[in-house]
Amino acid sequence: MTALYDVAAIGNAIVDVIAQCDDAFLEREGLVKGSMALIDPARASSLYDVMAAAIEASGGSAANTVAGVASFGGKAAFIGKVADDQLGNVFRHDMKAIGCAFTTPPLADGPATAQSLINVTPDAQRTMSTYLGACVELTSADVDPAIIEAARYSYLEGYLFDPPEARRAFAKAAGLAHGSGRQIAITLSDSFVVERHRSALLGFVETQCDIVFANASEVCALFETDDFDAAVKALAEKVTIAAVTRSEHGSVVVAGGQVHEISAYPVKNVVDTTGAGDQYAAGFLYGLSQGRPLPVCGQLGSLAAAEVIAHYGPRPQVSLRDLATQNGL
C-alpha cells in the first residue's frame, strides 16, 4: 500500500497555557520543577488564577511532533480526543492550519478539552500541570485503520499510557501498523509515567515497538539504574532503533549494534524547553520517512529541538524545511 502519511500520531490533544515564573512560585504552589503532574478541574482553575500573564497554543506531545513533521514538509495525521467546545475548536483549527489530518470525532458529552498549565523558570525549565479532560475519553474505536495502515510510522505518546482504554488503542494501532508492514514508535514522555507503568511499558516496548524515544532520566527510570550507558544498551536490545536525548549533550542513537552520537545544535539563548523532545522526534521521524541515514535523522531532530527551545511555545515558529536546507540537511 502506498503511504499517504509519513507519520501518524496518537496522543493527548491539549491546549497549552504558558507563563513565566520564578522558583519561589513553584515552591508556593507545591510544584516539582521540571515535572508533569496530572490535576483536576478545581486545581486547574486555582492554578490558572495565580499564574502570570500567559500565551495559549495548541499542544500535546504527539500533536507537537506531527506539527514538526508538517513543518519539515512531511505528510502527517493525528488521532486524539477534544471536546465539542471552544478550546476543542481552536485545537482542530490549528491542526488543519498546519496541514495535519485530524478527523477524530469530538466528544459531545463529558469533560472539557484538555489544558496544560506550563510555568517556565528563568533557566528555561518547564513545569507542567495538566488537566486531561476529554483526552482520557479516547478509545480504540477512535483509531482509524485507514490512517494507521497508510502511515509509514505511527508514533505513540507515553503520556497517554495512563488510561487503560488508551492502551487498547495503542495495541490496536500496533496490530494495524505491523499487519501493513509499517512501524511503531513510542516516546516514554516522562520519568513519572515510566515509574507508574514500568512493567507494562517494558512489555509493550519489547513486543509492539520498533522505535523508542526517551531522554536520559526516562531510560534510566525504565531500567532502574543510574548507569546511562547500561540503560541505553538494555533499550537497544529490545527495539530496532533507540534514540535517547541528553539535553545540551545531544543524543545517542543505537541500531543494529551501531552507536551514533549526535551533537546538539548551539542555541544562543535557551528560552523555554517545552517541546524539545517532541521536535527531536519530529525531525528524526521525518528523516526516517525520507530514507535518510540515522546520523542525519538525529541531526534533523537536534536542529528542530534547537529551534523550539529558542522561543516560548512547543511548536516551530519558522519553517523547519527551510532551516534544514540552510544547515545543509
QUIKA-V911047 format. One line per field, one symbol per residue. psi: psi as a letter, one per 40 degrees, with the letter a starting at -180 (. if undefined). burial: b if it has 9 or more other C-alpha atoms within 8 Angstrom, else e. A space follows every 10 residues. Layout:
BEGIN
psi = ???
burial = ???
END
This chain:
BEGIN
psi = hhhdidhhih ahhihhhhii iiddddddef hhheihihii ddddddddde iihiihihah dddddddddd deeihiihhi hiigaddddd dddddddefh hgehhihdia iiiiihhhhh ideehhhhhh hdbedeehid dehhddddee hdhhhhhdde edhddddddd ddddddddee fiihiihddi ddddddfddd dddddddeid hhhiiddddd ddefiehddd ddddddeeid hhhhifbeea ihhhhfehhh hhiihihdhh dheheddddd ddddddddde fiiddddddd ddddddddee iiieiieihd ddddddef.
burial = eeeebbbbbb bbbbbbbbbb bbeeebbeee eebebbeebe eeebeebeee beebeeebbb bbbbbbbbbb bbebbbbbbb bbbbeebbbb bbebbbebbb bbeeebbeee ebbbbbbbbb bbebbbbbbb bbbbbbebbb ebbeeebbbb bbbbbbbbbb bbeebbbbbb bbbbebbbee ebbbbbbbbb bebbbebbee bbebbbebbb bbbbbbebbb bbeebeebee bbebbbeebb bbbbbbeeeb bbbbbeeeeb bbbbeeeeeb bbbbbbbbbb bbbbbbbbbe ebebbbbbbb bbbbbbbbbb bbbbbbeebb bebbeeeee
END
